[in-house]
């Protein structure tokens, strides 16, 4: 199973609202901003993911979405 599938499956287990707004594009995970979750919930979810994949996770914020990169 590829990294993208593993990460999306784990996000679904941790927070379904974030999963509903998540998609990969060109190796980066993009999560649309939504009122169903807050930034701290996203940060906690990404901390769980970072421990699972054993690499740092960088979150960049724009007006409409978050971009998450896995730093290897």
C-alpha positions in Angstrom: 0.0 0.0 0.0 1.4 3.4 -0.9 2.0 6.3 1.4 -1.0 8.2 0.2 -3.4 5.4 0.9 -1.9 4.7 4.3 -2.1 8.4 5.3 -5.7 8.8 4.1 -6.8 5.6 5.9 -5.2 6.9 9.2 -6.8 10.3 8.8 -10.2 8.6 8.4 -9.6 6.7 11.7 -8.4 9.8 13.6 -10.9 12.5 12.3 -13.6 11.8 9.7 -14.3 15.5 9.2 -10.7 16.1 8.1 -10.7 13.0 5.9 -13.8 14.3 4.1 -11.8 17.4 3.1 -8.5 15.7 2.2 -6.9 14.8 -1.1 -3.4 14.2 -2.4 -2.1 16.1 -5.5 1.5 15.8 -6.7 2.7 14.2 -3.5 1.3 16.9 -1.2 -1.8 16.4 1.0 -4.3 19.2 0.6 -7.1 19.7 3.2 -9.9 22.2 2.5 -10.7 24.5 5.4 -14.1 23.7 6.9 -16.1 24.7 9.9 -16.4 21.0 11.0 -12.8 21.0 12.5 -10.3 23.5 13.9 -6.6 23.9 13.3 -5.7 22.2 16.6 -7.6 19.1 15.5 -5.7 19.2 12.2 -2.4 19.6 14.0 -3.2 16.7 16.3 -4.1 14.5 13.4 -0.9 15.4 11.5 1.2 14.6 14.7 -0.3 11.1 14.6 0.5 10.8 10.9 4.1 12.1 11.4 4.7 9.4 14.1 3.3 6.7 11.8 5.4 7.6 8.8 8.5 8.5 10.9 9.1 11.9 9.2 8.4 15.5 10.0 5.2 17.0 8.6 5.0 20.7 7.4 1.7 22.5 7.3 1.3 25.6 5.1 -2.0 27.6 5.3 -3.7 29.6 2.6 -7.1 31.2 2.6 -9.0 28.1 1.5 -6.9 25.1 2.4 -3.9 23.6 4.2 -1.0 22.0 2.3 0.8 19.2 4.1 4.2 18.0 3.0 6.1 15.0 4.3 9.7 15.9 4.8 11.9 13.0 4.1 
